[in-house]
Amino acid sequence: MLVSKYYFYRSVFIISWPCVLKLDGDDELIYLGCEKELKIECGELIFSDDDYVIDSAGFSYFLSKTLNLMKTDKVFSVNELIDLVRANEFKKAELCITKIHFVTVSDAISSLAY
């Protein structure tokens, strides 16, 4: 697992990569393996204030217009991530969503790499 340190208004937080980008109003999840992929995926993306990134520890972050991450108070549980992954897979119609289970948030996010 990769980590990145971010400094934001005198606070330091560490992001556990990989992460997933959740766009508001869309069930699709975008896998982000590292900070470079975040910049590539979001560089030309028009995103809303309700889009967010979830890291492998379950912490969530809003994206600023300059693609900086701002930590939120929301921490996702493994069950919440399972629900997001199921919705993502249902949209693709490739897997039986009732069979999707994970032990950790990191496992759920890593499953999206393929």
C-alpha positions in Angstrom: 0.0 0.0 0.0 1.3 3.4 -1.0 0.8 6.5 1.2 1.0 10.2 0.5 1.2 13.0 2.9 -0.9 16.1 2.4 -0.6 19.4 4.2 -3.8 21.4 4.4 -4.3 24.4 6.6 -1.8 23.3 9.3 -3.1 19.7 9.4 -1.4 16.7 8.0 -3.2 13.6 6.7 -1.9 10.5 5.1 -3.7 8.9 2.1 -3.6 5.2 1.8 -3.4 4.2 -1.9 -5.1 2.7 -3.8 -8.2 4.8 -3.7 -11.5 5.0 -5.6 -13.2 8.1 -7.0 -16.9 8.2 -6.5 -18.7 10.6 -8.8 -22.0 12.1 -7.5 -25.1 10.7 -9.2 -23.1 7.8 -10.9 -22.6 4.3 -9.7 -19.3 3.9 -11.5 -16.2 3.8 -9.4 -12.9 4.9 -10.8 -9.9 3.0 -9.4 -6.9 5.2 -8.6 -3.7 3.3 -7.9 -1.6 6.3 -6.9 -1.5 10.1 -6.8 -0.4 10.3 -10.4 -3.5 8.4 -11.6 -5.6 10.8 -9.6 -4.1 13.7 -11.6 -4.5 11.9 -14.9 -8.1 10.7 -14.3 -9.3 14.1 -12.9 -7.2 16.4 -15.0 -9.9 17.0 -17.6 -12.9 15.8 -15.6 -15.6 18.2 -14.7 -16.5 17.2 -11.2 -19.0 18.5 -8.6 -18.6 19.5 -5.0 -20.2 16.1 -4.1 -17.6 13.9 -5.8 -15.2 12.3 -3.4 -12.2 10.0 -3.1 -12.1 7.0 -0.7 -8.8 5.7 0.4 -7.8 2.1 1.4 -8.4 2.9 5.1 -11.9 4.1 4.4 -11.2 7.8 4.8 -12.9 10.2 2.3 -11.7 13.3 0.7 -13.3 16.1 -1.4 -11.4 17.2 -4.5 -10.6 20.9 -4.9 -10.6 22.6 -8.3 -6.8 22.3 -8.2 -7.1 18.5 -7.6 -5.9 18.7 -4.0 -7.6 16.4 -1.6 -9.4 17.8 1.5 -10.3 15.3 4.2 -13.9 14.9 5.3 -15.3 13.6 8.5 -16.8 10.6 6.7 -15.1 7.2 7.2 -16.5 4.4 5.1 -17.0 0.9 6.6 -16.3 -2.2 4.6 -20.1 -2.8 4.3 -20.5 0.7 2.7 -17.7 -0.1 0.3 -19.3 -3.4 -0.6 -22.6 -1.6 -1.4 -20.6 0.8 -3.7 -18.8 -2.0 -5.4 -22.0 -3.9 -5.9 -23.7 -0.9 -7.5 -20.6 -0.4 -9.7 -20.6 -4.1 -10.8 -24.4 -4.1 -11.3 -24.0 -1.2 -13.8 -21.5 -3.3 -15.8 -23.8 -6.4 -15.6 -20.7 -8.7 -15.5 -20.9 -10.3 -12.0 -23.4 -11.8 -9.6 -23.5 -9.0 -7.1 -24.8 -11.1 -4.2 -21.5 -13.0 -4.2 -19.4 -9.8 -3.7 -18.0 -9.8 -0.2 -14.8 -8.3 1.3 -13.1 -8.4 4.6 -11.5 -5.0 4.5 -12.0 -1.7 2.7 -8.6 -2.1 1.1 -9.7 -5.5 -0.4 -12.9 -3.8 -1.8 -10.9 -1.0 -3.5 -8.2 -3.4 -4.8 -10.9 -5.5 -6.5 -11.6 -2.6 -8.8 -8.1 -2.6 -10.3 -9.0 -5.3 -12.8 
